[in-house]
Amino acid sequence: MKITDKKMIESHQYIYLFSILLITLFFISFRIGRYSVDGRTLIKVFLSKILPINKTWNDTIETVVFQVRLPRILGAILVGASLSAAGAVYQGMFKNPLVSTDILGVSAGAGFGAALAIFLSFNNVGIQIFAFIFGIIAVALVYIISSKIKEDPLIALVIIGILIGSIFSSLTSLIKYLADTEDRLPAITFWLMGSLSSIKLKDIKSILVPIVVGILPLYFLRWKLNILSLNENEAKTLGLDTERIRIIVIICSTLMTAAAISVSGVIGWIGLVIPHLGRLLVGPDYRILLPTTILLGGSYLLLIDNIARGLTTVEIPLGILTSLIGAPFFIFLLLNRERG
């Protein structure tokens, strides 16, 4: 057996392993919380939706499972998978291991949109819509302005992305400065730290379409991402339309990231750390790396959310935990990368 074939088999084994990990975390997460639900009852509650089973539990358990924990668990998986996948493809496209999902200003734009909606006293739906729209607007501005620069297109995207992100971050600070300190300012601050505490099933339905629309093209084009990560001239020599693929990557990643942030707030480090962990485990081949990153990202944020709501009596914002865990873990990955 060839060495490349052996590595491919081992990589697929990782995908099976991470799939089992995600499924295991999915069911364990239902048991975490102030209201305990044992495993046998949980299975019965799920099966009761498709099979005629005698109801031996009260309505409270059913409400907790389907209205409280299921949306939160699905939200953590979708958000984590989206941010991780977007980070992975951006790192390949920009050929830079320090790139994450906010490189083109989508997080800053979405943060401003949410802050503006909260400042104007909009409800949760309005906040999500504003966050999603302004996240897309930020990236659209970056692409339009950078397209006017004829030099290196990747460098132009990065520089304009930093500038546009800085502008939207400044506008968010202005909104916070003008906001009511008793009500609006705490709400804006808490949203920007990231949380899934208020997510509902209708929110999952609203983000599912843009996330699926974003992730499927990247999945089917993942072999081309390997070529995109090469030198620009080498990629064109191999017959790849780099500009077209780059536009697809930006559109898909923006859709996923903006949709994820609109319901979770700004959660950092996932799009930076998880792709590196995936490369450490399965290598840089996007045919295996992308599905691995999706599974790892969903599992990671689900685990973080379980810690956030189960560690103390007061829920910890997700952005704080991902920073506290992500930064040291990233240092660990860099040290291990140097060793081998």
Buried (B, 14 or more C-beta within 10 A) or exposed (E): EEEEEEBBEEBBEBBEEBBEBBEEBBEBBBBBBEEEBEEEBBEBBBEBEEEEEEEEBEEEBBEBBBEBBBBBBBBBBBBBBBBBBBBBBBBBBBEEBEBBBBBBBBBBBBBBBBBBBBBEEBEBEBBBBBBBBBBBBBBBBBBEBBEEEEEEBBEBBBBBBBBBBEBBBEBBEEBBEEBEEEEBBEBBBBBBBBBBEEBBEEBBEBBEEBBBBBBEBBBEBBEBBBBBBBEBEEBBEEEBEBEEBBEBBBBBBBBBBBBBBBBBBBBBBBBBBBBBBBBEBBBBBBBBBBBBBBBBBBBBBBBBBBBBBBEEEEBBBBBBBBBEBBBEBBEEBEEEEEEE
